[in-house]
Amino acid sequence: MSSRRRIHEDNRDRRVDIDLEEVAHFVNNISICSGALLIVSLIALLLTGSRPETNVIYFMVIGINAIAFIAGRLFHKRYSNKE
């Protein structure tokens, strides 16, 4: 048997089991980063001058970060380990 075939069979036997709790922890980290970006963009919006061109970008960034933050918090609350 060729060495290439043996390597392929070895990779097929190795499977990584990822629990939903580990995914919830990762989503929690993303949610925290998104919340921090949300706060920074809100502060930047309030401190900078009001121009329509920049306000559109700020509102888009704030909206996307708010959705990511809320969805991440809800996912973490539902699927994290409650022990």
C-alpha positions in Angstrom: 0.0 0.0 0.0 1.3 3.4 -0.8 2.2 5.9 1.9 -0.3 8.4 0.4 -3.1 6.0 1.0 -2.1 5.3 4.6 -2.0 9.0 5.4 -5.5 9.4 3.9 -6.9 6.5 6.0 -5.3 7.9 9.1 -6.9 11.2 8.6 -10.3 9.6 8.1 -10.1 7.8 11.4 -9.3 11.0 13.3 -12.4 13.0 14.1 -12.6 16.1 16.2 -15.6 16.3 18.5 -16.6 19.8 19.3 -19.2 20.3 21.9 -21.8 23.0 21.7 -20.4 24.5 24.9 -17.1 25.1 23.2 -18.9 26.8 20.3 -20.9 28.9 22.8 -17.6 30.0 24.5 -16.2 31.0 21.1 -19.4 32.9 20.2 -19.1 34.6 23.6 -15.6 35.9 22.8 -16.8 37.2 19.4 -19.8 38.9 21.2 -17.5 40.6 23.7 -15.3 41.9 20.9 -18.4 43.1 19.0 -19.7 44.9 22.1 -16.4 46.6 22.5 -16.4 47.8 18.9 -20.0 48.9 19.4 -19.0 51.1 22.3 -16.0 52.5 20.5 -18.1 53.4 17.4 -20.8 55.0 19.6 -18.1 57.2 21.3 -16.6 58.1 17.9 -20.0 59.0 16.6 -20.7 61.3 19.5 -17.2 62.9 19.5 -16.8 63.6 15.8 -18.6 66.2 13.8 -21.9 65.4 12.2 -21.5 64.9 8.5 -24.0 62.8 6.5 -21.3 60.8 4.8 -19.7 59.6 8.0 -22.9 59.2 9.8 -24.0 56.5 7.3 -20.9 54.5 8.0 -21.1 54.9 11.7 -24.8 53.8 11.7 -23.9 50.8 9.6 -21.1 49.7 11.9 -23.2 50.3 15.0 -26.1 48.3 13.5 -23.9 45.4 12.5 -22.1 45.3 15.8 -25.4 45.6 17.8 -26.9 42.6 15.9 -23.7 40.5 16.4 -23.6 41.5 20.1 -27.2 40.6 20.8 -27.2 37.4 18.7 -24.0 36.3 20.4 -25.3 37.0 23.9 -28.5 35.1 23.2 -26.7 32.1 21.7 -24.3 32.0 24.7 -27.1 32.2 27.2 -29.0 29.4 25.5 -26.3 26.9 24.8 -23.7 27.5 27.5 -23.2 25.2 30.4 -25.6 26.1 33.2 -23.8 24.3 36.0 
